[in-house]
Amino acid sequence: MKGKTVLPEVTLLYDARGARPEKAAGIGEFWYELEVWELPLSPTVRVFYTALCSFLAHGQINRQDLRGTLKDRTDEEIVNALQDLVRHNLLAPTDRFINSSDTLRGYEVRSVRDFES
């Protein structure tokens, strides 16, 4: 029997993109690089990346918002989109130590300049 994919209640996000480029889309701290639309990624993965960028100022995205970002997609498809972003170096899994016994898992969101095919 195949296990069901379950998204975490909260996914922590860390901004590793650097300074906001002059031609970024969005307002204030909520921005993404327009070049994402030119990358050889599926439309789903591109939309997902821009959605993650829009939550960076909050430092996290919850399960409901992850699902809302990719409407009509299963949790497994959302996890696959995360894995695609990791594979192409636009996301990097990271652990942040908050004290001697606790670690928070999350993702660093990287600039489209870091894209690897």
N, C-alpha and C positions, 0 to 999 in steps of 0.2 A: 504494500500500500504506500502510495506516495504521500510525503508529508506536505502539509499546507504551509505556504509561505506567509509569514506574519511580519508586517512592518512594525518597527518600534513605535512606541507612543510618541516619542520626540526624537528627532534627529538633529544633533548639534551641527552648526555650520560656522566655519571660520573663513574669513576673507583673506586669501593669499594672492589676490589679483594685482595688488599694487595701486598706484594712483589712478584715479578716474581719467580715462582718455577724453580728449576734447569732443570727440564724436560719439560718445556713449549715449545709449538710449535710456530714458528714465529720468526721474526727478530726485535730486538730492542724493541721499545714501542708497536709494533704490535704483540701481542702474545695471546694465549689461553692455557688453561690447557687441556692436552691430556685426562684426566679422563672423560671429557664430553662425549666421545664416549662410555663409559661404563655405563652411567646413563640410567635408564628406561624411556627414552623420545623417541618420534618419530624421525626418521631421519631428518625430516623437521625442527623440533625444535632444534635439535643439530646443524645443519648447520646454522640456524638463530643465535643461541647463538655465535658461532665462528665468524660469520660475524660481529655481534655487537662488539665483543671484538676487531676485527681488526680496528674498527672506534673509539675506545676509545681515542687514542692519539689525534684525531681531536676534540674530545669532542662533536661530533654530527654526525648524519647521515641524509641525505636528503631523500625525498620521492622517488626520482628516484633510489637511491642506495638501499633503503629498497626493492623496487620492483625488482631490479636487483639481489638482494641476493636470493630471492625465485622466480625465473623465473617461468612463467606459473601459478602463484598463484594469487588469487584475493586479493584485499585490505582486505576483510573480513578474509581471511585465514591468512594474515600477522598479522592482529590484534589478531586473535585467537592464533597465535604462541607467540606473546607478552604476552598475558594473561596466556598461559601455563608456560612461564618463570616466570611470577609473582607468579603464583600458587605454583611453586616449589622453590620459594625463590632465583632464580637466577637473577631476576630483581626486583627492588623495585621502584614504582613510587615515585617521589620526587618533591618538589617545592623549588626553590632557589630564595630568595629575592634579587633583584638587586638594589632596592631603595624603598622608603616608599610606592610607589604606583604600582610597577611592580614586577611580579613574573614570573619566567620561569619554565615551567613544563618539566620534563625529567624523566630519569630512572637511578638509580644506578645499575651498572652491578656488580654482586657479584660472588665470587669464587664458583667453583663446590663443595667445602667443605661445603658450606652453603645450599646445596641441601636438600630439604624436599620432601618426597614422598607423 
